[in-house]
Structures are given as C-alpha cells and as structure tokens.
Amino acid sequence: MYDESTSRVNPLRTAPNLLTLARICLVPILVAAVMEGNYRLGFVLFVIAGLTDALDGTLARLLKQRSMLGQYLDPVADKLLLSALFLVLMHEGLIPVTVTVMVFGRDVGILLVAAILYAAVGRREFQPSIFGKANTLAQVSAVAAVLLYQFESLRWIGAVREFALKATMVLTIVSGLHYAWIASRRNGTHASNGQSPR
C-alpha cells in the first residue's frame, strides 16, 4: 500500500510518476518535431516516450508504489501522447482523417460511458479490456511505422504501416463495442442488486 510518509523518506518512490510527467513533457517537443518535418527526431522521441511508459510500470512494481495518482496519470499521459500524434499526423496528411476521427470518437465515447457509470452507480473503476490493450498496441505501431516510413521508405515498413492503420480501425470498433457491452453488464448487475441510480 502506498504511504506518502515513506515517499518523503525515499525520493525514488516518486520516480514512476516523474517518468510519466516526463512523457507528458515530451508531447509538445514531439509535435513540434513532426510539424517541422524532422521525422527522425520525432521517431526517436516517440521511442523514448515508449520506454518511459514501460519503465514507470516496472519501477512502480519494484518499488512497490502503486499510487492513485499514478493509476490515473499513466493512461492520461498515453492518451495525450497518442491523441496529439494522431492529430498532427492527420494535419500533415500522413494518417487518414477517418482513422483519427474513429480513434477520437471511441475515446470520447468511453469517457462518456465512464462518466455515466460514475453518476449512476458511483463506480470509478473502468479497467481496460484485452481489446482495448490490443487497440493501443495497434495505435502505437501505426504511429511508429508512419514516422519511420518518412525517413526509411522501405517496403516492409510501408506494409507494417498499412496493416497497423487497418488494425487500428478494426480494433477501435471492436474495443468500443466491447466496452459498451461491459458497461451494460455492470449497470445491469447493479440494477438487479436493487441499487438505484443516484
């Protein structure tokens, strides 16, 4: 269990959250690099951001720090990074408008459902599903492949880019429907237990 007094004694316990904040700080730099056409730098920064994402989770486990702030901050940082890149890459004509609109539409829908669940039954938790995780992986792969293809125009990279973009579209729909199904089941369970909406 996270103890704030322990974190004051051992500053390393705040390292996972500092890495997450560093990932958020990378977003404007990454966006600027892409908009200036420096795709190589953009790709390197994107890889660094991915490494901080993996490292903060590892540190949280090793240091036995699973703070509430980290649980909320980490997915926010991921969404901010991917959303910003999808927008700027769409603006640069490197990602189809349809893909970006679908990605944003799904995320907005999930936020609305989570808000409704909280208002109706006071439920805060809305854990990612296997389809949601697969969709995030597809989005990361698509962004990485799009950036890499701009300075390494190899055929296999182009193939990966096309596959990842198509996978993103399919998984966006599937994961969105799956989240809706989970939400309806949870709401039905609370209703059957006699818990009325607040």
Secondary structure by P-SEA (a helix, b strand, c coil): cccaaaaaaccccaaaaaaaaaaaaaaaaaaaaaaacaaaaaaaaaaaaaaaaaaaaaaaaaaccccaaaaaaaaaaaaaaaaaaaaaaaaaccccaaaaaaaaaaaaaaaaaaaaaaaacccccccccaaaaaaaaaaaaaaaaaaaaaccccaaaaaaaaaaaaaaaaaaaaaaaaaaaaaaaaaaaaaaaccccc
